[in-house]
Structure formats: structure tokens, C-alpha cells
């Protein structure tokens, strides 16, 4: 009960500060409080300048594949599914840490991924290139500047009865000097 009151008070303080700061700050959405009791989320504000480096052209590329296994052992790829590339910054590191449980990445079920993406500042998405996996579950991002990025792929399928299953897989990659890095995203 005390924890809920503390969380509500923090949210009110952040909201009041944003309103007092005027429209410029009011348009920037901080990452939310923890979605699961016990997570240590700090409120981190999206700062476009922290991701501006990733908008420059570069010579690096990252590609690979993504897949999960059903409970029955069937391999499901990300074919047709989205893959996002998040440049490393305090905002994206906090998002990945809180969503996937590690600043290096990990895997989560669809329900948690969908809740977390709903909290990301809408302005941040212009810094997150997105592509789709091909029919073999492969993807590529090219022309990237040197730096660290999170590659996040979504793998989904329908269970009996039509209920969506699957999740998202994230992995940290470091690119430098015109590298081509290949990753295989799987839990």
C-alpha cells in the first residue's frame, strides 16, 4: 500500500514539473514507473540530442534472423514481423533494462512488450529505424554510424483458438569501423 502511494506521488511530482516547465518539456514523455513490483525504474526523459548521433550516415550494418520455439518444439521465425533498431542512450538503455531485465537484452512475452512500447515517447520513434523480416525470418539494417544499438525483433504465432503467442527478443550490438555484424535472436 505504501509502495503504491509512493509511486502515485512520484507520478504527480513528475506531471507537475512537466506542466510547470511549459510546452517544450510537456511534450517529452518520461519512461514510466515499473510495471512489475520490485523493478527499479528511474524516470528518464527522452532527449533527442542524445540520439542525434544515430541519424548520421555510416558504413556499418547489422543483420541476422530471429526465432522462438513453441511449447511443442516448433520453430517460428519473425517472418513478416517488425524489427527495430534502438541507438544506445540513457533513454533506450533504461527501456531495454526495464523491459527485458538486462541492459544487454533478453526476451519477453507479447503482453509485457506491448505495455512497455506504449510508454515510449512518440517522438523517439523517428530515431528507431524499423524493417520487416523476410519470409526466411531474416533482416538487415545498413548505412549505420559507429555506435551501440539494440536490435529488437518480434516473433508471433496464433495458438489454438486464435490467441496470439510469442514475444520480443532484444540484443545489444556494437558497430565500429565499417563492420557487418550478424546476430541470431532467440531466447
C-alpha positions in Angstrom: 0.0 0.0 0.0 2.8 2.4 0.9 4.6 1.5 -2.3 1.5 2.4 -4.4 1.2 5.7 -2.6 4.9 6.4 -3.3 4.5 5.6 -7.0 1.4 7.8 -7.3 3.2 10.7 -5.5 6.2 10.4 -7.9 3.9 10.4 -10.9 2.2 13.6 -9.6 5.5 15.3 -9.0 6.8 14.5 -12.5 3.5 15.6 -14.0 3.5 18.9 -12.1 7.1 19.6 -13.1 6.3 18.9 -16.7 3.4 21.3 -16.6 5.4 24.0 -14.8 8.2 23.7 -17.4 5.9 24.7 -20.2 5.0 23.2 -23.5 8.5 22.2 -24.6 9.1 19.8 -21.7 5.4 18.9 -21.5 5.8 17.2 -25.0 8.6 15.0 -23.7 7.3 11.8 -22.0 9.5 10.1 -19.4 9.6 6.3 -19.2 7.1 5.1 -16.7 7.2 3.7 -13.2 7.9 -0.1 -13.0 5.2 -2.3 -14.4 6.1 -5.1 -12.1 6.6 -4.6 -8.3 10.2 -4.8 -7.4 11.6 -3.4 -10.7 13.9 -0.5 -10.1 12.8 2.0 -12.8 14.2 5.5 -12.7 12.2 8.2 -14.6 14.3 9.0 -17.6 13.3 11.8 -20.0 13.6 11.4 -23.8 16.3 13.8 -25.1 16.5 14.0 -28.9 20.1 15.3 -28.7 21.2 12.0 -27.1 20.1 10.0 -30.2 21.1 12.5 -32.9 24.4 10.7 -33.5 22.5 7.8 -35.0 20.9 9.9 -37.7 24.3 10.4 -39.4 25.2 8.1 -42.3 27.7 5.4 -41.7 29.4 2.3 -43.1 28.3 -0.4 -40.6 25.5 -2.9 -41.0 23.7 -5.4 -38.8 21.5 -8.3 -39.9 20.5 -11.7 -38.9 17.5 -13.8 -38.0 15.1 -14.2 -35.2 13.0 -17.2 -34.0 11.3 -18.8 -31.0 10.1 -22.3 -30.2 6.5 -23.2 -29.3 5.9 -25.4 -26.3 5.6 -28.2 -28.7 9.1 -27.5 -30.1 8.0 -26.0 -33.5 10.4 -23.2 -34.7 8.6 -19.9 -35.5 10.6 -17.2 -37.3 10.0 -13.5 -37.3 8.8 -13.7 -41.0 6.8 -10.6 -41.8 7.3 -9.3 -38.3 8.9 -6.0 -37.3 12.5 -5.5 -36.2 13.6 -2.2 -34.6 17.0 -0.7 -34.1 17.4 1.5 -31.0 20.5 3.5 -30.8 22.2 3.4 -27.3 21.4 6.3 -25.0 20.2 6.6 -21.4 16.6 6.5 -22.5 16.9 3.4 -24.6 19.1 1.6 -22.1 16.5 2.2 -19.4 13.8 1.0 -21.7 15.6 -2.2 -22.5 16.7 -2.8 -18.9 13.2 -2.4 -17.6 11.5 -4.4 -20.4 13.9 -7.2 -20.9 15.5 -7.4 -17.5 19.1 -6.6 -18.6 20.9 -3.8 -20.4 22.3 -6.4 -22.8 18.8 -7.5 -23.9 16.7 -10.7 -23.4 13.3 -11.9 -24.3 9.7 -11.1 -23.0 6.2 -12.2 -23.8 4.0 -10.1 -26.0 1.9 -8.7 -23.2 4.8 -7.1 -21.5 6.4 -5.8 -24.7 3.1 -4.2 -25.8 2.7 -2.5 -22.4 6.2 -1.1 -22.5 6.1 0.2 -26.1 3.0 2.1 -25.1 5.1 4.2 -22.7 7.8 5.2 -25.2 7.7 8.9 -26.2 6.1 9.1 -29.7 9.0 11.5 -30.8 11.6 8.8 -30.0 10.3 6.5 -32.8 11.9 8.7 -35.5 15.3 7.6 -34.2 14.3 3.9 -34.2 14.7 2.5 -37.8 12.3 -0.4 -38.4 12.3 -3.1 -41.0 10.4 -6.4 -41.5 11.8 -9.9 -41.5 11.7 -11.6 -44.9 10.0 -15.0 -45.5 13.0 -16.8 -44.0 13.0 -14.7 -40.9 16.0 -12.6 -41.8 16.5 -8.8 -41.6 19.2 -6.2 -42.4 20.0 -2.6 -41.4 22.7 -0.8 -43.4 24.4 2.6 -43.5 24.8 2.8 -39.7 27.2 5.1 -38.0 29.7 3.7 -35.4 28.0 3.1 -32.0 26.0 0.7 -29.9 22.4 -0.4 -30.8 19.7 -2.6 -29.5 18.2 -5.0 -32.2 14.6 -5.9 -31.2 12.6 -8.5 -33.1 9.0 -9.6 -32.7 8.1 -13.2 -33.2 4.4 -14.2 -33.1 2.1 -17.0 -33.9 -1.5 -18.0 -33.1 -2.3 -20.7 -30.6 -5.3 -22.9 -30.8 -8.3 -20.7 -30.6 -6.6 -17.8 -32.3 -4.8 -16.4 -29.2 -1.6 -14.5 -30.2 1.6 -16.1 -28.7 5.3 -15.2 -28.9 7.2 -12.2 -27.8 10.1 -9.9 -28.4 13.8 -10.6 -28.3 16.5 -7.9 -27.8 20.3 -7.9 -28.2 22.9 -5.2 -27.8 25.4 -4.9 -30.7 28.4 -2.7 -31.1 29.4 -1.4 -34.5 32.6 0.3 -35.4 34.8 0.9 -38.5 32.5 -0.4 -41.3 31.6 -3.7 -39.6 29.0 -6.1 -40.8 27.6 -7.9 -37.7 25.3 -10.9 -37.9 23.1 -11.8 -34.9 20.7 -14.7 -34.3 18.0 -13.5 -31.9 16.4 -16.3 -29.9 15.6 -16.7 -26.2 
